[in-house]
Amino acid sequence: MKFTLFVAIVTLFPFITWSQFNLEKFDRKSGVSVKTEKKELMIRWPAGEQEVGQLLLSLDKATPLFKSIGLVKNGSSTAIIKGLDPSFLLTIGKRDLISQNGWNIFFDKVPLKPHKTHVVQLDKKNASVTTKGASTIIAIDGVTSLGFTGKLEITVYNGSPLFNIAAVISTAIDSTAILYDAGLVNRQQNWEQVAWSNTDGQMQNIKPVNSDTAKNEMVKYRTIIGHTKNGSLAIFPAPHQYFYPLDEAFNLKFVWHGNQYRKMVNGYGLGIRQDLYGDNRFVPWFNAPPGTHQRMNFFCLLSAKDEATTLQSVKKFTNNDRYVSLPGYKTLSSHFHNEFIMKVVLAGKPVPDTPNFVKVFKDLGVDIVHLGEFHYTAHPKGPDETRLKELHALFEQCRRLSDKEFLLLPGEEPNEFLGGHWLQFFPKPVYWIMSRKEGQPMVSEHPQYGTVYRIANAAEMLELLEKVNGLAWTAHPRTKGSTGYPDKYKNEKFFLSDRFFGAAWKPIPADLSQPRLGKRVLDLLDDMNNWGLNKKILAEADVFTIEPENEMYAHMNVNYLQLDAIPHYEDGWQPVIDALQKGKFFSTTGEVLIPKFSFDNKTNTVEFDLSWTFPLNFAEIISGDGNQVYRQQINLDTTTAFGKKNFKVPVNVSGKKWVRLEVWDVAANGAFTQTIWLP
């Protein structure tokens, strides 16, 4: 088929209005080629390894949107698959904005209120092609669903066979929560194989039949792959953004394949999905505030190779769901209510040599784990001997399960004395009871356990932290059980102390219009900085059950601490406490790393090193003067997948008191540093 460049048509015949394609913002020097003819558009982009990705799109309403998807190598074009349409199911529910804390709510049970799922319609109208750095976006007007309108965006990324498909929609209706399923559907089934990895990491392959009823699969790496004789196409979600916050990281069968998915999607499809009822606890879904542009999206990866090799390529984007080793750093993850002590050790059940949760952490590349045991399961206020026995069991299991390469550390979410929810972190085993009867001393000696502390109020809690050189911080600030905190106690003596570390970051709430995760806590960090307080934010997971089949990576995050070695449990872990208290760490979802961040006050320059997997979106240098917050955004859309780079950025720090850094990629994965205080 012969194609004519639309740019030439516009130049020669500017009066023509019938074309459905607008290429005014397309850069012909971007390395991408775009050709159009009538209602068809072909885009080719450099996909790395001497390959070129190719999409042939049709705006003919009687024809699938993707006439073909394939690769070009050595000048030869090969279609991997033909005749696909994107499919989106939008479930609309009601957000509770009244009872708690507005859009920051977690304690919402959206699926227990009236909700309905709708097929998102695409009435293929006009399309535009825009160059944005090293990516090219094809936007097609005509996306609608009940109360929502928008467009379909297909984004290809130079240097990679990766592309993204997004229904970008908006509503004017207030108090809306949403969830979506998505995928690619054949009008005629022509996959030769469908494949995925089971939760044990073993490849599973089936030969699809057009009449096969759609089935949901429990998989590892969140990926489903279609294969033909010409290659493979992998479909997978953004690894963290797609997973709204829950207490449990259960694997809820996040991919689907087959015919008539949910009896709503015509044709044989492959895709991603969410369980409407989540973990059957608090299930908040995604926020969809009025006027915001919600990006219901998924990624695709092209490959000329087999399914297993294609999955290996997908896994590289999350470093095989593992936090990579970084010289001079050790990884720390915090806030886990696994309840191994109460549910196994003290329940009289067999105690395995290596519990599953330890294997999970080691597989994830977590060097140091800070637990949150005894979360409403034990006896923090006594009876005294019961409490001490529970603590002793915790300390012994942490000692037994720690080794030269892994440190398991005791911790609790006490939620006493201070207000809201908070975690404590001592640098050694400490026996303490969260109550004290009249006449009892605060400190006493026990014949078996040694020094025992009995705490009765906030002042004594601060005294204990000071005595043992421990830390405390607000868990899930401004939401859940910490709604209103730490703001309510920001002037209290314990909060002003250097023993009160700050707060913890987890992406609550979820909002698909945001290019970053966890804005709630990042805003809090800026507020605390402008309060003039040298507080810190560490990343927390805040999940319960930890099993190998769970979707742990999606709900995880980690802190990279500047430590040359992992402390031995028997020697205590004061170096961990010190690294946190001094802010010698950065936090990340795992795909973006910031091994260096500094400020040169002679040249007023911020310098930082980055490494990344997905193409980057932007970096942001945030500063403040004690009243206002200032943001200097650095556009990183010229980056391609899998890179490293040093940056030196001049910053106007006149009148500023502090500065910090965030970096986010195209999948809303990211990393952030602690604050540098300016002289």
Solvent accessible surface area in square Angstrom, and as a share of the most:
residue,aa,sasa,rsa
1,M,156,0.70
2,K,164,0.69
3,F,35,0.15
4,T,60,0.35
5,L,71,0.35
6,F,21,0.09
7,V,32,0.19
8,A,43,0.33
9,I,36,0.18
10,V,61,0.35
11,T,101,0.59
12,L,125,0.62
13,F,94,0.39
14,P,102,0.64
15,F,154,0.64
16,I,43,0.22
17,T,126,0.73
18,W,168,0.59
19,S,27,0.17
20,Q,39,0.17
21,F,9,0.04
22,N,68,0.35
23,L,3,0.02
24,E,145,0.65
25,K,153,0.65
26,F,17,0.07
27,D,63,0.33
28,R,149,0.54
29,K,190,0.81
30,S,25,0.16
31,G,56,0.54
32,V,7,0.04
33,S,47,0.31
34,V,0,0.00
35,K,87,0.37
36,T,5,0.03
37,E,53,0.24
38,K,165,0.70
39,K,100,0.42
40,E,23,0.10
41,L,0,0.00
42,M,28,0.13
43,I,0,0.00
44,R,80,0.29
45,W,0,0.00
46,P,49,0.31
47,A,3,0.03
48,G,26,0.25
49,E,138,0.62
50,Q,160,0.71
51,E,26,0.12
52,V,46,0.26
53,G,0,0.00
54,Q,13,0.06
55,L,0,0.00
56,L,25,0.13
57,L,4,0.02
58,S,1,0.01
59,L,3,0.02
60,D,52,0.27
61,K,128,0.54
62,A,82,0.64
63,T,31,0.18
64,P,20,0.13
65,L,0,0.00
66,F,0,0.00
67,K,65,0.27
68,S,11,0.07
69,I,1,0.00
70,G,2,0.01
71,L,9,0.05
72,V,10,0.06
73,K,94,0.40
74,N,142,0.73
75,G,75,0.72
76,S,69,0.45
77,S,56,0.36
78,T,53,0.31
79,A,27,0.21
80,I,5,0.03
81,I,4,0.02
82,K,123,0.52
83,G,19,0.18
84,L,1,0.00
85,D,32,0.17
86,P,21,0.13
87,S,16,0.11
88,F,7,0.03
89,L,2,0.01
90,L,0,0.00
91,T,2,0.01
92,I,34,0.17
93,G,8,0.08
94,K,108,0.46
95,R,6,0.02
96,D,38,0.20
97,L,38,0.19
98,I,160,0.81
99,S,77,0.50
100,Q,69,0.31
101,N,33,0.17
102,G,21,0.20
103,W,68,0.24
104,N,47,0.24
105,I,2,0.01
106,F,1,0.00
107,F,64,0.27
108,D,7,0.03
109,K,84,0.36
110,V,0,0.00
111,P,7,0.04
112,L,127,0.63
113,K,60,0.26
114,P,124,0.78
115,H,57,0.26
116,K,137,0.58
117,T,19,0.11
118,H,33,0.15
119,V,54,0.31
120,V,17,0.10
121,Q,104,0.46
122,L,53,0.27
123,D,59,0.31
124,K,14,0.06
125,K,102,0.43
126,N,86,0.44
127,A,5,0.04
128,S,35,0.23
129,V,0,0.00
130,T,40,0.23
131,T,31,0.18
132,K,87,0.37
133,G,32,0.31
134,A,16,0.12
135,S,12,0.07
136,T,1,0.00
137,I,32,0.16
138,I,1,0.01
139,A,13,0.10
140,I,1,0.00
141,D,63,0.33
142,G,12,0.11
143,V,3,0.02
144,T,59,0.35
145,S,14,0.09
146,L,118,0.59
147,G,38,0.37
148,F,4,0.02
149,T,86,0.50
150,G,30,0.29
151,K,72,0.30
152,L,3,0.02
153,E,22,0.10
154,I,0,0.00
155,T,11,0.06
156,V,0,0.00
157,Y,14,0.05
158,N,19,0.10
159,G,41,0.40
160,S,4,0.03
161,P,30,0.19
162,L,0,0.00
163,F,0,0.00
164,N,3,0.02
165,I,0,0.00
166,A,0,0.00
167,A,1,0.00
168,V,11,0.06
169,I,0,0.00
170,S,23,0.15
171,T,7,0.04
172,A,94,0.73
173,I,99,0.50
174,D,75,0.39
175,S,19,0.12
176,T,5,0.03
177,A,0,0.00
178,I,0,0.00
179,L,2,0.01
180,Y,3,0.01
181,D,4,0.02
182,A,2,0.01
183,G,0,0.00
184,L,1,0.01
185,V,9,0.05
186,N,0,0.00
187,R,136,0.50
188,Q,147,0.65
189,Q,44,0.19
190,N,63,0.32
191,W,6,0.02
192,E,72,0.32
193,Q,54,0.24
194,V,0,0.00
195,A,0,0.00
196,W,18,0.06
197,S,1,0.01
198,N,31,0.16
199,T,29,0.17
200,D,114,0.59
201,G,42,0.40
202,Q,109,0.48
203,M,60,0.27
204,Q,62,0.27
205,N,75,0.38
206,I,57,0.29
207,K,145,0.62
208,P,8,0.05
209,V,83,0.47
210,N,78,0.40
211,S,87,0.56
212,D,52,0.27
213,T,112,0.65
214,A,23,0.18
215,K,118,0.50
216,N,49,0.25
217,E,19,0.08
218,M,75,0.34
219,V,3,0.02
220,K,65,0.27
221,Y,25,0.09
222,R,9,0.03
223,T,0,0.00
224,I,0,0.00
225,I,0,0.00
226,G,0,0.00
227,H,33,0.15
228,T,12,0.07
229,K,165,0.70
230,N,56,0.29
231,G,1,0.01
232,S,0,0.00
233,L,0,0.00
234,A,0,0.00
235,I,0,0.00
236,F,8,0.03
237,P,1,0.01
238,A,2,0.02
239,P,3,0.02
240,H,10,0.04
241,Q,21,0.09
242,Y,2,0.01
243,F,15,0.06
244,Y,3,0.01
245,P,6,0.03
246,L,8,0.04
247,D,5,0.03
248,E,16,0.07
249,A,0,0.00
250,F,69,0.29
251,N,13,0.07
252,L,30,0.15
253,K,87,0.37
254,F,7,0.03
255,V,0,0.00
256,W,2,0.01
257,H,11,0.05
258,G,0,0.00
259,N,35,0.18
260,Q,67,0.30
261,Y,5,0.02
262,R,79,0.29
263,K,184,0.78
264,M,61,0.27
265,V,9,0.05
266,N,120,0.61
267,G,17,0.16
268,Y,1,0.00
269,G,0,0.00
270,L,1,0.00
271,G,0,0.00
272,I,0,0.00
273,R,28,0.10
274,Q,6,0.03
275,D,42,0.22
276,L,31,0.16
277,Y,93,0.35
278,G,4,0.04
279,D,11,0.06
280,N,119,0.61
281,R,96,0.35
282,F,63,0.26
283,V,3,0.02
284,P,3,0.02
285,W,2,0.01
286,F,1,0.00
287,N,3,0.02
288,A,1,0.00
289,P,22,0.14
290,P,57,0.36
291,G,51,0.49
292,T,37,0.21
293,H,115,0.51
294,Q,1,0.00
295,R,72,0.26
296,M,0,0.00
297,N,9,0.05
298,F,0,0.00
299,F,1,0.00
300,C,0,0.00
301,L,3,0.02
302,L,3,0.01
303,S,13,0.08
304,A,58,0.45
305,K,115,0.49
306,D,69,0.36
307,E,16,0.07
308,A,45,0.35
309,T,53,0.31
310,T,0,0.00
311,L,6,0.03
312,Q,91,0.41
313,S,38,0.25
314,V,8,0.05
315,K,25,0.11
316,K,120,0.51
317,F,5,0.02
318,T,7,0.04
319,N,38,0.19
320,N,80,0.41
321,D,13,0.07
322,R,106,0.39
323,Y,3,0.01
324,V,47,0.27
325,S,109,0.70
326,L,30,0.15
327,P,124,0.78
328,G,38,0.36
329,Y,27,0.10
330,K,52,0.22
331,T,4,0.02
332,L,0,0.00
333,S,0,0.00
334,S,0,0.00
335,H,0,0.00
336,F,0,0.00
337,H,4,0.02
338,N,25,0.13
339,E,4,0.02
340,F,16,0.06
341,I,3,0.01
342,M,39,0.17
343,K,115,0.49
344,V,31,0.18
345,V,32,0.18
346,L,60,0.30
347,A,52,0.41
348,G,72,0.69
349,K,115,0.49
350,P,123,0.78
351,V,60,0.34
352,P,59,0.37
353,D,124,0.64
354,T,56,0.33
355,P,3,0.02
356,N,65,0.33
357,F,7,0.03
358,V,2,0.01
359,K,97,0.41
360,V,11,0.06
361,F,0,0.00
362,K,78,0.33
363,D,103,0.53
364,L,11,0.05
365,G,9,0.09
366,V,3,0.02
367,D,33,0.17
368,I,0,0.00
369,V,0,0.00
370,H,1,0.00
371,L,5,0.03
372,G,0,0.00
373,E,2,0.01
374,F,11,0.05
375,H,27,0.12
376,Y,161,0.61
377,T,55,0.32
378,A,17,0.14
379,H,73,0.32
380,P,37,0.23
381,K,109,0.46
382,G,17,0.16
383,P,92,0.58
384,D,37,0.19
385,E,103,0.46
386,T,47,0.27
387,R,0,0.00
388,L,1,0.00
389,K,117,0.50
390,E,5,0.02
391,L,2,0.01
392,H,62,0.27
393,A,12,0.10
394,L,3,0.01
395,F,13,0.06
396,E,61,0.27
397,Q,24,0.11
398,C,1,0.00
399,R,99,0.36
400,R,89,0.33
401,L,14,0.07
402,S,18,0.11
403,D,69,0.36
404,K,165,0.70
405,E,138,0.62
406,F,1,0.01
407,L,1,0.00
408,L,3,0.01
409,L,0,0.00
410,P,11,0.07
411,G,2,0.02
412,E,6,0.03
413,E,10,0.05
414,P,13,0.08
415,N,29,0.15
416,E,43,0.19
417,F,57,0.24
418,L,16,0.08
419,G,24,0.23
420,G,17,0.17
421,H,35,0.16
422,W,0,0.00
423,L,0,0.00
424,Q,6,0.03
425,F,0,0.00
426,F,10,0.04
427,P,7,0.05
428,K,102,0.43
429,P,51,0.32
430,V,8,0.05
431,Y,26,0.10
432,W,3,0.01
433,I,0,0.00
434,M,4,0.02
435,S,36,0.23
436,R,71,0.26
437,K,150,0.64
438,E,181,0.81
439,G,78,0.75
440,Q,50,0.22
441,P,77,0.49
442,M,30,0.14
443,V,61,0.35
444,S,32,0.21
445,E,126,0.56
446,H,35,0.15
447,P,136,0.86
448,Q,120,0.53
449,Y,31,0.12
450,G,29,0.28
451,T,50,0.29
452,V,1,0.01
453,Y,28,0.11
454,R,29,0.11
455,I,0,0.00
456,A,44,0.34
457,N,68,0.35
458,A,29,0.22
459,A,75,0.58
460,E,24,0.11
461,M,0,0.00
462,L,9,0.05
463,E,70,0.31
464,L,0,0.00
465,L,4,0.02
466,E,96,0.43
467,K,108,0.46
468,V,10,0.06
469,N,58,0.30
470,G,0,0.00
471,L,0,0.00
472,A,0,0.00
473,W,0,0.00
474,T,0,0.00
475,A,0,0.00
476,H,4,0.02
477,P,0,0.00
478,R,47,0.17
479,T,0,0.00
480,K,20,0.09
481,G,27,0.26
482,S,0,0.00
483,T,45,0.26
484,G,23,0.22
485,Y,45,0.17
486,P,0,0.00
487,D,49,0.26
488,K,143,0.61
489,Y,6,0.02
490,K,65,0.27
491,N,121,0.62
492,E,88,0.39
493,K,159,0.67
494,F,16,0.07
495,F,0,0.00
496,L,93,0.46
497,S,18,0.12
498,D,89,0.46
499,R,24,0.09
500,F,4,0.01
501,F,5,0.02
502,G,0,0.00
503,A,0,0.00
504,A,0,0.00
505,W,3,0.01
506,K,6,0.03
507,P,33,0.21
508,I,0,0.00
509,P,30,0.19
510,A,14,0.11
511,D,26,0.14
512,L,2,0.01
513,S,34,0.22
514,Q,57,0.25
515,P,57,0.36
516,R,30,0.11
517,L,18,0.09
518,G,4,0.04
519,K,89,0.38
520,R,14,0.05
521,V,0,0.00
522,L,3,0.02
523,D,39,0.20
524,L,0,0.00
525,L,0,0.00
526,D,3,0.02
527,D,48,0.25
528,M,0,0.00
529,N,2,0.01
530,N,23,0.12
531,W,73,0.26
532,G,51,0.49
533,L,32,0.16
534,N,91,0.47
535,K,8,0.03
536,K,14,0.06
537,I,0,0.00
538,L,1,0.00
539,A,0,0.00
540,E,0,0.00
541,A,0,0.00
542,D,3,0.02
543,V,1,0.00
544,F,35,0.14
545,T,45,0.26
546,I,1,0.01
547,E,52,0.23
548,P,62,0.39
549,E,74,0.33
550,N,18,0.09
551,E,8,0.04
552,M,9,0.04
553,Y,4,0.02
554,A,6,0.04
555,H,17,0.08
556,M,4,0.02
557,N,3,0.02
558,V,0,0.00
559,N,0,0.00
560,Y,2,0.01
561,L,0,0.00
562,Q,88,0.39
563,L,17,0.08
564,D,132,0.68
565,A,69,0.53
566,I,20,0.10
567,P,18,0.11
568,H,97,0.43
569,Y,16,0.06
570,E,127,0.57
571,D,113,0.58
572,G,11,0.11
573,W,1,0.00
574,Q,52,0.23
575,P,63,0.40
576,V,0,0.00
577,I,1,0.00
578,D,50,0.26
579,A,5,0.04
580,L,0,0.00
581,Q,48,0.21
582,K,126,0.53
583,G,16,0.16
584,K,94,0.40
585,F,9,0.04
586,F,5,0.02
587,S,0,0.00
588,T,1,0.00
589,T,2,0.01
590,G,1,0.01
591,E,3,0.01
592,V,0,0.00
593,L,11,0.06
594,I,3,0.02
595,P,41,0.26
596,K,85,0.36
597,F,39,0.16
598,S,43,0.28
599,F,32,0.13
600,D,66,0.34
601,N,84,0.43
602,K,186,0.79
603,T,86,0.50
604,N,59,0.30
605,T,24,0.14
606,V,0,0.00
607,E,36,0.16
608,F,0,0.00
609,D,40,0.21
610,L,3,0.02
611,S,18,0.11
612,W,19,0.07
613,T,9,0.05
614,F,1,0.01
615,P,5,0.03
616,L,1,0.01
617,N,36,0.18
618,F,9,0.04
619,A,0,0.00
620,E,6,0.02
621,I,2,0.01
622,I,0,0.00
623,S,5,0.03
624,G,0,0.00
625,D,36,0.19
626,G,20,0.19
627,N,134,0.69
628,Q,108,0.48
629,V,55,0.32
630,Y,78,0.30
631,R,109,0.40
632,Q,68,0.30
633,Q,108,0.48
634,I,30,0.15
635,N,99,0.51
636,L,7,0.04
637,D,20,0.11
638,T,100,0.58
639,T,19,0.11
640,T,55,0.32
641,A,13,0.10
642,F,99,0.41
643,G,21,0.20
644,K,173,0.73
645,K,114,0.48
646,N,66,0.34
647,F,18,0.08
648,K,134,0.57
649,V,19,0.11
650,P,98,0.62
651,V,12,0.07
652,N,109,0.56
653,V,23,0.13
654,S,92,0.59
655,G,63,0.60
656,K,33,0.14
657,K,106,0.45
658,W,0,0.00
659,V,0,0.00
660,R,0,0.00
661,L,0,0.00
662,E,1,0.00
663,V,0,0.00
664,W,0,0.00
665,D,2,0.01
666,V,51,0.29
667,A,3,0.02
668,A,5,0.04
669,N,0,0.00
670,G,2,0.02
671,A,0,0.00
672,F,2,0.01
673,T,6,0.03
674,Q,7,0.03
675,T,17,0.10
676,I,49,0.25
677,W,80,0.28
678,L,24,0.12
679,P,137,0.86
